């Protein structure tokens, strides 16, 4: 050792190390950049001496080392091969790779000993290693996964020709803000020439990093066409392994660019446990190979090394997707995936790709560029760019801000780097969408108000970038999948839970992944977004929603003492897939609705935006259903289905089954406590046969709380009014065998499908169901829609404009008006909360020109050809024919009233500090109505000596006749705006104990002075005279109807009275439903119907059936003979008859009379074995050979009609 004092090896600011050649760094830094906190502080290195000497002693120490080397002679044949992984623990675990070859280690140890000796130090223990990462949790499953991952790094070796002396630079001017210091090269000792190369200024290792794009791209290439740095892998059958593809420039499509593109995304939900559980791998692969999942491009999130290796082995996957962004990590020459969970892209088409670093150290975005998918612009082919993300999870202010920064990085980078290229952004965004989850988190202080604002900002960022959510677009245009059995009365559903891909309420894996109960709500984490100028959305679906075969797991918890067999989903997420049209010139672009919804979005005032506040306001309204109300109706509907179907398995008998569908407000999920349940039954038999069968079965169920209250016949259908468990039910029937046998597929078919080539009468009966289903399928956020609907309905009732029978708004009109606003607001993918929907709704319709414009769904009626007639004062168009306008009962007066009420409502909502409770008011505004007009028409109905139920029938009938009175007033007194209040008034002191009843309907009279001309006394007198004439005519019409009006027990009168003469009135709040009684036979049907009911089988005794009131007794024989269709239906549907014991004899056009069994007879006209029923000549019983129905002889032993009736 030379003189100059001792050298101390105690400085952590210097190091003597071995650094591999730079071409070996990528596979090392591939993992170091993620797991090593010292990445970018240090290069990849093997420390020989660290700590080393102080910085001031470096010249002296290097001279001593060189002198010692020169004494030893030439130092060569020094090699390093890193081929083993390991870890050592000292408070934390350090992951490394090392060389375990004894010969190479011995030479390295000798070199180190020589260096220490030259410095006057004794050799100490030396563990040769290169650090790849560190973790503070040595025994965690993640640490074990990292250790396993490092073991997958392909071995690499090099010849050591230099030793590097490093010095720490702490000058902030020379280093990045995110690190405190950086090791730089002070000098290099050349082991071959035994010289020192000292740098004038210490050099860093990462300052000269170039762009990720390859440097050998020809000059002049359009930046949008420049390939990315990483090739896709494909399986080589020649080599028998996965090989990287050659990178080439996509200056034009390799072949004709496809016109359509199908993209799928699936988060496979990795397990953190170690060793990794592979039980779900087969289910995931099965999901990926399902028809509903097959795509041109498949994006997978949370892919582990283990799963990717498994996936690459599957031949069918390789055939569907020849190109993978990454090869199998278990292949010796392929590096492992960087993270524990990763994003992988599989494709039918070749591509290049790269990683875009995101602000979070644990997240990267994958950018993919395709060779032959893209667009031509000015003769230049611009390849498609696909950005794939898996944003930070969690619902805290910190995680929300991370999501924002990650998303900003992508949204800023892609438009700048590829301004003209077609662009798709897809993956797992981890953005919570459930309003309940978000508002509960804010209420519990789990996130701040700024966190809530940032979540809203995230959604706006997509729109500002010109990106359209493909699910929302497809839902609005084509309809989402409809889950008829899903709970429509979830009180925690406040919005943002439709189209969800992560559903803890259904998926057990999702449920286990969340901790807080408020987070156990459906979320739409996974999305595919496209730039609207580049693509048209042609379809969308989900996959992976089926469980795999049961897996047997050993019970491990304290409560489990055996084997647990359970079915599992493949993932906690559902997969999503969208179909796109790639032509920029497609005519099917997203609809421009600027002319439909002209107003700017009207943001809710400070007191209105929270959805929870709106829901709380509604829950306080007396009409809002409780959980008990929900249970009562569910029980009633279940009982009705059970009674009508009697557990029949019709399909087993070769017949389409009956379908019972709730329609109206209950089917839409917007019912209140005063709502009935409207049901439509669809089946294969005639209406007459169905009602005979239904009445017989309903009568049998009387002891179970089922009553038939009334039968109502209209021009298009028959309605049975029922009471089922104290719940009112309206039952209708439609004979449509083609619909019943294709249920529920029929719901998803377009209106132009041949299935709907039915008679106008049948289409009219199906219309409520078809329109309802369309709204349910196409409204992007049903929960938000339902909340908004309930408030609008409550508002309309309070303001006296909820009464379609009078020409005001009805439930379906509100549905149409509201749904079109929901869709227009959401068409670009931005979520619209219930408060936003409501403020926009009232703002839009306050300025709506009802006289000239028509309200319709522009996404359904894309080419509307409807011609409005002068008699249609309001046009609110439904969806399906035969009748489109749902507001044909509206008059000039009612339209005037509705328009004014919208303007009033909008004005209220614009007031500062307005709340939903203040907006609605505490009670119905009938008191305001009673004080608004100077003159009223007072229509009085009285009855005495009658049961309340029967008397109420008279008053209800009187109410129905008020519609014609309003029409006459509008036509004959055009300067008058009559407004009827849709409710019955009684005197203030009226009591429910009164034996006599007097009720009043009031019409406020107001002149229309919109033209600004003063009203003359002559005009007033003329109008008054016309009103009196109309009232006298109205009274005469009512009193002349002997069916409802009996002067011995009732009276009515109509008069024009000033406000001062109205008397003290209030709304009649009596619950008249409690006075209903079961209908008698005459109220249900005629003698023909009862004959058919009797033929269907014994039932309960008829109610109050007085034979003397029916038609005279029939003669012995009238010649009436039941048709073959009636007999066929009876044999099929009568449970007392064994249909398998009967044969059908029919006339074959070539072979004469042939026979086949009843059960095999096909009644469907579309079936290839269909035979017209007019060819049936007889029915025969197989057991005894007896002919029970003969067409020629007109003999009928089944019903006893025809000549058989002569023997009765």
VEXROLO-919488 format. One record per residue (C-alpha): x, y, z. Coordinates in steps of 0.5 Angstrom, whole numbers. Last residue first. Example, Ala and Ser with C-alpha at 12.3 -4.5 7.8 and 13.67 -1.06 7.14 Angstrom:
<drentis>
c1,c2,c3
27,-2,14
25,-9,16
</drentis>
This chain:
<drentis>
c1,c2,c3
-259,-67,-48
-260,-71,-54
-260,-66,-59
-254,-63,-57
-250,-68,-60
-253,-66,-67
-248,-60,-66
-245,-58,-59
-243,-63,-53
-237,-60,-52
-232,-66,-53
-238,-71,-56
-239,-67,-62
-242,-69,-68
-243,-65,-74
-244,-71,-78
-239,-69,-83
-234,-66,-78
-234,-71,-73
-232,-71,-66
-231,-76,-61
-230,-82,-66
-229,-88,-61
-223,-93,-62
-223,-95,-55
-216,-93,-52
-214,-89,-58
-220,-83,-58
-221,-81,-65
-222,-73,-67
-225,-72,-74
-224,-69,-81
-219,-64,-80
-217,-61,-86
-220,-54,-84
-214,-54,-79
-209,-52,-84
-203,-57,-83
-196,-55,-81
-190,-60,-81
-185,-54,-83
-187,-50,-78
-189,-43,-80
-196,-43,-79
-196,-46,-72
-201,-51,-70
-197,-57,-70
-200,-64,-68
-195,-68,-65
-199,-68,-58
-206,-69,-62
-203,-76,-65
-203,-77,-73
-208,-80,-77
-209,-79,-85
-215,-79,-90
-213,-78,-97
-206,-80,-99
-205,-74,-104
-208,-68,-101
-208,-71,-94
-215,-70,-91
-214,-70,-83
-216,-75,-77
-213,-73,-71
-211,-78,-65
-213,-78,-58
-210,-82,-52
-204,-77,-51
-208,-71,-50
-210,-74,-43
-216,-70,-41
-218,-67,-34
-212,-62,-35
-216,-59,-40
-211,-55,-45
-209,-60,-50
-216,-63,-51
-219,-57,-50
-215,-53,-55
-216,-59,-61
-223,-58,-60
-224,-51,-60
-219,-51,-67
-224,-57,-70
-230,-52,-69
-236,-53,-64
-242,-54,-68
-248,-49,-67
-254,-52,-71
-259,-49,-66
-262,-55,-63
-267,-56,-57
-269,-49,-57
-265,-44,-53
-268,-42,-46
-269,-35,-46
-264,-30,-45
-261,-29,-38
-264,-25,-32
-268,-31,-30
-262,-35,-29
-260,-31,-23
-252,-32,-22
-251,-28,-16
-243,-31,-16
-242,-38,-19
-240,-44,-15
-233,-45,-15
-230,-49,-21
-232,-55,-25
-229,-56,-32
-227,-52,-38
-234,-54,-41
-238,-50,-35
-233,-44,-37
-235,-45,-45
-243,-45,-43
-241,-39,-38
-238,-35,-44
-244,-37,-49
-249,-34,-43
-246,-27,-43
-240,-25,-39
-237,-22,-33
-241,-17,-30
-247,-22,-31
-244,-27,-27
-243,-22,-21
-237,-19,-20
-234,-19,-13
-235,-13,-9
-231,-6,-9
-232,-2,-2
-225,-2,0
-222,1,-7
-226,8,-5
-221,10,-1
-224,17,2
-219,23,0
-225,27,-3
-221,34,-4
-224,40,-1
-230,44,-1
-232,50,3
-238,53,-2
-237,54,-10
-241,61,-10
-235,66,-8
-231,63,-14
-237,64,-19
-242,59,-21
-243,56,-28
-248,50,-27
-248,42,-28
-253,38,-25
-253,30,-23
-258,26,-19
-258,19,-16
-263,14,-13
-270,14,-16
-267,19,-22
-263,12,-24
-257,14,-29
-252,9,-31
-256,4,-36
-262,9,-36
-257,14,-40
-262,20,-41
-260,24,-35
-253,24,-37
-254,27,-44
-259,32,-42
-254,35,-37
-249,35,-42
-254,39,-47
-256,44,-41
-248,45,-40
-247,46,-47
-252,51,-48
-250,55,-41
-243,55,-44
-245,58,-50
-249,64,-47
-243,65,-42
-239,66,-49
-244,71,-52
-244,75,-45
-237,75,-45
-236,77,-52
-242,83,-51
-238,85,-45
-232,86,-49
-225,83,-48
-219,87,-50
-215,85,-55
-208,83,-53
-208,76,-58
-206,72,-52
-213,74,-49
-215,66,-47
-221,67,-43
-221,63,-36
-226,58,-34
-224,53,-28
-227,46,-29
-229,43,-22
-232,36,-21
-236,35,-15
-238,30,-10
-245,28,-6
-246,22,-2
-252,20,2
-251,15,8
-246,19,11
-241,16,16
-235,17,11
-236,25,13
-237,31,9
-236,37,13
-231,41,8
-236,39,2
-233,34,-3
-229,35,-9
-227,29,-14
-220,29,-17
-217,31,-24
-218,39,-24
-221,41,-30
-218,47,-34
-222,51,-39
-219,56,-43
-224,60,-47
-223,64,-53
-225,58,-57
-232,57,-54
-235,52,-58
-229,47,-60
-226,48,-53
-232,47,-49
-235,41,-53
-228,38,-52
-228,39,-44
-236,37,-44
-234,30,-48
-228,29,-43
-233,30,-37
-237,24,-39
-231,20,-35
-233,23,-29
-240,21,-29
-238,14,-30
-234,15,-24
-240,18,-20
-245,12,-22
-239,7,-21
-239,10,-14
-246,9,-12
-245,2,-14
-239,1,-9
-242,5,-4
-249,1,-3
-255,5,-6
-260,9,-2
-257,15,-4
-253,18,-10
-251,25,-12
-246,28,-17
-245,35,-18
-241,38,-24
-239,45,-22
-236,50,-28
-232,55,-25
-231,63,-26
-226,68,-22
-221,63,-23
-215,62,-19
-217,61,-12
-220,53,-12
-214,52,-16
-209,54,-11
-213,50,-6
-212,44,-11
-205,44,-10
-204,37,-8
-200,37,-1
-193,39,2
-190,42,-4
-186,39,-10
-181,44,-11
-180,46,-3
-179,38,-2
-174,38,-8
-170,44,-6
-169,51,-8
-163,55,-5
-163,60,-11
-169,60,-16
-168,56,-23
-172,50,-20
-178,54,-19
-178,58,-26
-177,51,-29
-184,49,-25
-188,55,-28
-186,54,-35
-188,46,-35
-194,48,-31
-196,53,-37
-195,48,-42
-199,43,-39
-205,48,-38
-204,50,-45
-204,43,-48
-210,42,-43
-214,47,-47
-212,46,-54
-214,39,-53
-211,32,-51
-214,26,-52
-210,24,-58
-204,24,-53
-201,17,-55
-199,19,-62
-197,12,-65
-203,8,-66
-201,1,-70
-196,1,-68
-189,1,-64
-185,7,-61
-190,12,-58
-191,19,-60
-192,25,-56
-196,30,-61
-201,35,-58
-207,38,-61
-208,33,-65
-214,35,-69
-210,38,-74
-207,32,-76
-200,30,-75
-196,26,-81
-191,21,-78
-186,19,-83
-180,19,-78
-173,17,-81
-169,16,-74
-176,14,-70
-172,10,-65
-166,14,-64
-170,20,-65
-175,18,-59
-181,23,-60
-184,30,-58
-187,33,-64
-187,40,-65
-192,45,-68
-197,47,-63
-193,44,-57
-187,49,-58
-182,47,-52
-179,52,-48
-182,49,-41
-181,42,-44
-173,43,-45
-172,47,-38
-177,42,-34
-173,36,-37
-166,39,-36
-167,40,-29
-170,33,-28
-164,29,-32
-159,33,-28
-162,31,-22
-163,24,-24
-156,24,-26
-153,24,-33
-147,20,-34
-143,22,-40
-143,17,-46
-144,21,-52
-151,19,-52
-153,20,-45
-156,27,-45
-160,25,-51
-162,19,-48
-165,21,-42
-168,27,-45
-172,22,-50
-173,17,-44
-177,23,-40
-182,25,-45
-183,18,-47
-184,16,-40
-188,22,-38
-193,20,-44
-193,13,-41
-196,15,-34
-201,20,-37
-201,27,-38
-207,31,-39
-212,30,-44
-218,29,-39
-217,21,-39
-209,22,-39
-210,25,-32
-203,27,-28
-204,35,-30
-207,37,-23
-201,40,-20
-200,35,-14
-201,30,-19
-196,32,-24
-191,34,-19
-191,27,-16
-191,24,-23
-185,28,-25
-181,26,-18
-183,19,-20
-180,19,-27
-174,22,-24
-172,17,-19
-174,12,-25
-170,15,-30
-164,15,-25
-165,8,-23
-166,6,-31
-159,9,-33
-158,8,-40
-165,8,-43
-166,3,-48
-168,-4,-46
-173,-2,-41
-176,4,-46
-176,-2,-51
-179,-7,-46
-185,-2,-44
-186,0,-52
-187,-8,-53
-191,-9,-47
-196,-4,-48
-196,-5,-56
-198,-12,-56
-206,-11,-55
-205,-6,-61
-201,-11,-65
-206,-16,-64
-211,-12,-67
-207,-9,-73
-206,-17,-75
-199,-19,-74
-193,-19,-79
-189,-18,-72
-185,-25,-73
-183,-22,-80
-178,-18,-76
-179,-10,-78
-180,-8,-71
-173,-11,-69
-172,-17,-65
-170,-17,-58
-177,-18,-54
-178,-24,-59
-172,-27,-56
-176,-28,-49
-181,-31,-51
-180,-35,-58
-186,-39,-57
-190,-34,-54
-189,-29,-59
-191,-34,-65
-197,-36,-61
-200,-29,-61
-207,-29,-57
-207,-23,-53
-210,-23,-46
-211,-17,-41
-211,-18,-33
-212,-11,-29
-210,-13,-22
-212,-9,-16
-208,-12,-9
-212,-14,-3
-209,-21,-4
-211,-21,-11
-216,-17,-13
-218,-17,-21
-221,-13,-26
-221,-17,-32
-220,-13,-39
-222,-15,-46
-219,-12,-52
-219,-8,-58
-225,-4,-58
-226,-5,-51
-229,-10,-46
-229,-9,-39
-230,-15,-34
-231,-13,-27
-229,-15,-20
-226,-22,-20
-223,-24,-13
-217,-28,-11
-216,-28,-4
-214,-36,-3
-221,-38,-2
-223,-35,-9
-218,-39,-12
-223,-44,-16
-226,-37,-19
-219,-35,-22
-219,-42,-25
-226,-42,-28
-225,-35,-30
-218,-36,-33
-220,-42,-37
-226,-38,-40
-222,-32,-41
-217,-36,-45
-222,-40,-49
-225,-33,-51
-218,-30,-53
-216,-36,-57
-211,-40,-55
-203,-40,-56
-201,-35,-51
-199,-28,-48
-202,-26,-42
-201,-18,-40
-201,-16,-33
-203,-9,-31
-201,-8,-23
-205,-3,-20
-202,4,-17
-204,7,-11
-198,5,-7
-193,8,-13
-191,5,-19
-184,7,-23
-181,0,-24
-183,0,-31
-187,-7,-31
-191,-4,-25
-192,3,-28
-195,-1,-34
-194,-8,-36
-193,-14,-32
-192,-20,-37
-195,-27,-36
-193,-32,-42
-197,-38,-43
-193,-44,-46
-192,-46,-53
-194,-53,-54
-191,-60,-55
-194,-63,-49
-187,-62,-45
-187,-54,-47
-194,-54,-43
-191,-55,-37
-197,-53,-33
-196,-51,-26
-203,-48,-25
-202,-43,-30
-207,-38,-28
-207,-39,-21
-199,-40,-20
-198,-33,-24
-204,-30,-20
-200,-32,-14
-193,-29,-16
-196,-23,-18
-200,-22,-11
-193,-24,-7
-189,-19,-11
-194,-14,-10
-195,-15,-3
-187,-15,-2
-186,-9,-5
-191,-5,-1
-188,-8,5
-181,-5,3
-184,1,2
-188,5,-4
-187,12,-5
-195,15,-5
-194,18,2
-188,22,0
-183,22,5
-179,17,0
-179,22,-5
-175,27,-1
-170,22,1
-169,20,-6
-168,27,-8
-163,28,-3
-159,22,-4
-159,24,-11
-155,30,-9
-155,36,-14
-161,40,-12
-159,45,-6
-153,48,-10
-157,49,-16
-158,43,-22
-154,45,-28
-158,46,-34
-155,43,-40
-156,47,-46
-162,48,-49
-164,45,-56
-166,38,-55
-168,35,-61
-165,40,-66
-158,38,-63
-160,31,-63
-154,29,-68
-155,22,-69
-148,18,-68
-146,16,-75
-150,11,-79
-148,14,-85
-141,11,-85
-136,16,-88
-131,15,-83
-131,7,-84
-129,3,-79
-136,0,-77
-135,-3,-70
-138,-9,-66
-137,-9,-58
-135,-14,-53
-135,-14,-45
-133,-19,-40
-136,-19,-34
-132,-18,-28
-130,-22,-21
-128,-28,-26
-129,-35,-29
-135,-35,-25
-135,-41,-19
-140,-46,-17
-139,-49,-10
-137,-56,-7
-134,-55,0
-131,-61,3
-131,-62,11
-130,-58,17
-132,-51,16
-133,-46,21
-126,-45,23
-124,-44,16
-120,-48,11
-125,-52,8
-122,-57,3
-125,-54,-4
-129,-58,-9
-130,-54,-16
-137,-54,-19
-137,-54,-26
-136,-46,-29
-141,-41,-28
-144,-37,-33
-143,-29,-34
-137,-29,-38
-140,-25,-44
-143,-18,-45
-145,-15,-51
-145,-9,-56
-147,-8,-63
-146,-3,-69
-142,3,-66
-140,7,-71
-133,9,-71
-128,14,-73
-131,21,-72
-134,18,-65
-127,17,-62
-128,10,-59
-129,8,-52
-129,1,-49
-131,0,-42
-130,-4,-36
-131,-1,-29
-139,-1,-29
-140,-2,-22
-146,-6,-18
-146,-5,-11
-142,-8,-6
-138,-2,-4
-143,1,1
-142,-6,4
-135,-4,5
-130,-10,4
-130,-11,-4
-126,-17,-7
-131,-23,-4
-137,-20,-7
-133,-19,-14
-132,-27,-13
-139,-28,-11
-142,-25,-17
-149,-23,-17
-150,-17,-12
-142,-16,-12
-143,-14,-19
-137,-12,-23
-139,-11,-31
-145,-6,-30
-149,-4,-36
-154,-1,-31
-151,1,-24
-150,9,-25
-156,11,-21
-160,11,-14
-160,4,-13
-161,3,-6
-168,2,-6
-168,-4,-10
-175,-4,-13
-173,-7,-20
-170,-13,-17
-168,-17,-23
-173,-22,-26
-174,-19,-33
-166,-18,-34
-166,-14,-41
-160,-14,-45
-159,-7,-47
-162,-4,-53
-160,-2,-60
-159,5,-61
-159,8,-53
-156,1,-51
-151,1,-57
-149,8,-55
-148,7,-48
-144,1,-49
-140,4,-54
-138,10,-49
-136,16,-54
-129,19,-54
-128,26,-57
-123,28,-52
-128,33,-48
-133,27,-48
-128,23,-44
-125,28,-40
-132,29,-37
-133,23,-34
-126,24,-30
-129,31,-28
-135,28,-25
-130,23,-21
-126,29,-19
-132,33,-17
-133,27,-12
-126,28,-9
-127,35,-8
-133,34,-4
-128,29,0
-128,22,0
-128,17,6
-132,22,10
-138,17,11
-143,22,7
-138,22,1
-137,15,1
-145,14,2
-145,19,-4
-140,15,-9
-143,8,-7
-150,10,-8
-149,14,-14
-146,7,-17
-141,9,-23
-134,8,-19
-128,9,-24
-124,3,-24
-122,4,-31
-121,-3,-34
-120,-3,-41
-121,1,-47
-119,7,-51
-120,6,-59
-117,11,-64
-117,13,-71
-111,16,-73
-111,24,-74
-108,27,-68
-103,21,-67
-98,24,-62
-101,30,-59
-108,26,-59
-105,20,-56
-101,24,-51
-106,28,-47
-111,23,-47
-106,18,-44
-103,22,-39
-109,25,-37
-112,18,-35
-106,17,-31
-107,23,-27
-114,23,-26
-114,16,-24
-108,18,-19
-113,23,-16
-118,18,-15
-114,14,-11
-111,19,-7
-118,22,-5
-121,15,-4
-125,10,-7
-120,4,-10
-117,2,-16
-111,5,-20
-113,5,-28
-112,-1,-32
-111,2,-39
-111,0,-46
-110,5,-52
-111,2,-59
-109,6,-65
-111,4,-72
-106,6,-77
-107,12,-82
-106,10,-89
-104,16,-93
-107,18,-99
-111,24,-97
-113,20,-91
-114,13,-91
-117,10,-85
-114,4,-80
-113,-3,-79
-108,-6,-83
-101,-5,-79
-104,-4,-73
-101,0,-67
-102,-2,-60
-101,3,-54
-101,-1,-47
-102,4,-41
-97,3,-35
-99,2,-28
-95,1,-21
-91,7,-21
-97,11,-22
-96,17,-26
-97,13,-32
-91,10,-37
-94,9,-44
-92,2,-46
-91,0,-53
-94,-4,-59
-93,-7,-66
-99,-10,-69
-101,-16,-73
-109,-18,-74
-113,-23,-71
-111,-20,-64
-109,-21,-57
-107,-16,-52
-104,-17,-45
-105,-12,-39
-101,-14,-33
-102,-17,-26
-96,-18,-22
-92,-13,-26
-87,-13,-31
-89,-20,-35
-83,-25,-35
-78,-25,-40
-78,-30,-46
-72,-34,-48
-73,-40,-43
-81,-40,-45
-84,-40,-38
-86,-33,-39
-90,-34,-45
-90,-29,-51
-93,-22,-50
-97,-17,-54
-100,-24,-57
-101,-25,-65
-105,-31,-68
-111,-30,-64
-117,-35,-66
-112,-40,-68
-107,-39,-62
-114,-39,-57
-115,-46,-60
-108,-49,-59
-108,-47,-52
-101,-47,-49
-101,-39,-50
-106,-39,-45
-103,-43,-39
-96,-39,-40
-101,-32,-40
-104,-35,-33
-98,-36,-30
-94,-30,-31
-100,-26,-29
-106,-23,-33
-110,-17,-29
-113,-15,-35
-114,-18,-42
-116,-14,-49
-118,-18,-55
-118,-16,-62
-122,-19,-67
-127,-22,-63
-130,-28,-60
-133,-27,-53
-141,-29,-55
-139,-35,-59
-135,-38,-53
-128,-39,-53
-126,-33,-48
-131,-36,-43
-128,-43,-44
-121,-40,-43
-123,-37,-37
-127,-43,-34
-121,-47,-35
-116,-42,-31
-121,-42,-25
-118,-47,-21
-111,-45,-23
-109,-42,-16
-103,-38,-15
-98,-41,-10
-99,-36,-7
-105,-32,-6
-106,-25,-10
-111,-28,-15
-112,-25,-21
-119,-22,-24
-119,-24,-31
-121,-17,-33
-124,-18,-40
-124,-13,-46
-127,-15,-53
-126,-11,-60
-130,-13,-66
-128,-9,-72
-132,-8,-79
-130,-5,-85
-124,-9,-86
-118,-6,-89
-116,-9,-96
-109,-12,-95
-103,-10,-92
-106,-3,-91
-101,3,-93
-95,6,-90
-95,1,-84
-88,1,-83
-85,-6,-81
-83,-10,-75
-81,-17,-75
-85,-21,-71
-83,-24,-64
-83,-32,-64
-86,-37,-59
-84,-44,-60
-84,-50,-64
-79,-47,-69
-83,-49,-75
-90,-49,-72
-88,-41,-70
-93,-38,-65
-93,-31,-66
-91,-25,-61
-92,-18,-63
-87,-13,-64
-84,-8,-59
-82,-1,-61
-88,2,-64
-89,3,-72
-89,10,-75
-95,11,-79
-98,17,-75
-91,20,-75
-91,20,-83
-85,17,-85
-80,23,-88
-74,20,-86
-73,12,-85
-74,9,-79
-68,6,-76
-68,10,-69
-74,5,-66
-79,9,-63
-79,9,-55
-75,16,-55
-68,16,-53
-65,15,-46
-59,19,-46
-60,22,-39
-60,14,-36
-53,13,-34
-51,19,-31
-44,22,-33
-39,25,-28
-35,31,-31
-28,30,-33
-29,23,-34
-23,18,-32
-21,12,-36
-16,8,-32
-11,4,-35
-10,-4,-34
-10,-5,-42
-15,-11,-41
-18,-10,-34
-20,-3,-36
-22,1,-30
-27,6,-31
-28,13,-28
-33,18,-24
-39,14,-27
-46,17,-24
-50,15,-18
-56,19,-17
-59,23,-11
-65,25,-8
-70,22,-13
-77,25,-15
-75,32,-17
-70,29,-23
-62,30,-22
-57,35,-24
-60,41,-21
-62,38,-15
-54,37,-14
-54,30,-10
-49,26,-15
-46,20,-12
-40,17,-14
-39,11,-18
-32,7,-20
-34,2,-26
-30,-4,-27
-29,-6,-34
-28,-12,-39
-32,-17,-35
-35,-22,-40
-42,-23,-41
-48,-27,-39
-55,-27,-39
-61,-32,-36
-68,-31,-38
-72,-28,-33
-77,-33,-30
-74,-33,-23
-75,-26,-22
-82,-27,-23
-82,-33,-18
-79,-28,-13
-84,-23,-15
-90,-28,-13
-87,-29,-7
-86,-22,-5
-94,-21,-7
-96,-27,-2
-93,-23,3
-87,-26,7
-82,-21,6
-86,-15,7
-82,-9,6
-80,-11,-1
-74,-10,-5
-72,-11,-13
-68,-13,-18
-61,-13,-14
-55,-16,-18
-51,-21,-13
-45,-24,-11
-45,-25,-3
-38,-23,-1
-35,-25,6
-29,-20,8
-22,-19,5
-18,-15,9
-16,-8,8
-10,-5,6
-13,-1,0
-9,-6,-5
-11,-12,-1
-19,-10,-2
-17,-10,-9
-14,-17,-9
-19,-20,-5
-24,-17,-10
-21,-20,-16
-20,-27,-12
-27,-27,-11
-29,-26,-18
-25,-32,-20
-28,-36,-15
-35,-34,-17
-33,-36,-24
-30,-43,-22
-36,-44,-17
-42,-43,-22
-47,-40,-17
-48,-33,-21
-53,-29,-18
-60,-26,-19
-63,-21,-14
-69,-20,-9
-68,-16,-3
-73,-17,3
-74,-12,8
-72,-12,16
-66,-16,13
-68,-21,9
-64,-25,3
-67,-26,-4
-66,-31,-9
-66,-32,-17
-61,-36,-21
-58,-35,-28
-54,-29,-28
-47,-31,-32
-41,-27,-30
-34,-28,-34
-27,-26,-32
-23,-29,-37
-18,-23,-37
-13,-20,-32
-6,-19,-35
-1,-18,-29
-1,-19,-22
3,-13,-21
-1,-9,-26
-7,-11,-22
-4,-8,-15
-2,-2,-19
-9,-1,-22
-12,-2,-15
-7,3,-11
-8,8,-17
-16,8,-16
-15,9,-9
-11,15,-10
-16,18,-15
-22,16,-11
-20,19,-4
-23,25,-4
-30,22,-6
-29,17,0
-27,10,0
-32,5,-2
-39,2,1
-39,-2,-3
-34,-6,-6
-35,-11,-11
-42,-9,-12
-46,-12,-18
-50,-7,-22
-56,-5,-26
-55,2,-26
-56,6,-19
-61,12,-18
-65,11,-24
-68,4,-20
-66,5,-13
-73,3,-11
-73,-3,-14
-79,-7,-16
-82,-3,-22
-76,0,-26
-72,-6,-23
-77,-11,-27
-76,-9,-34
-69,-6,-32
-66,-13,-32
-70,-15,-39
-68,-8,-42
-60,-8,-39
-57,-13,-43
-55,-8,-49
-52,-3,-44
-46,-8,-42
-47,-11,-35
-44,-6,-30
-39,-9,-25
-38,-5,-18
-33,0,-14
-38,5,-10
-38,12,-8
-43,16,-4
-44,10,2
-37,12,4
-34,7,10
-28,4,6
-23,8,10
-16,9,7
-10,10,11
-5,15,11
-1,18,5
4,12,3
3,7,-2
0,0,0
</drentis>
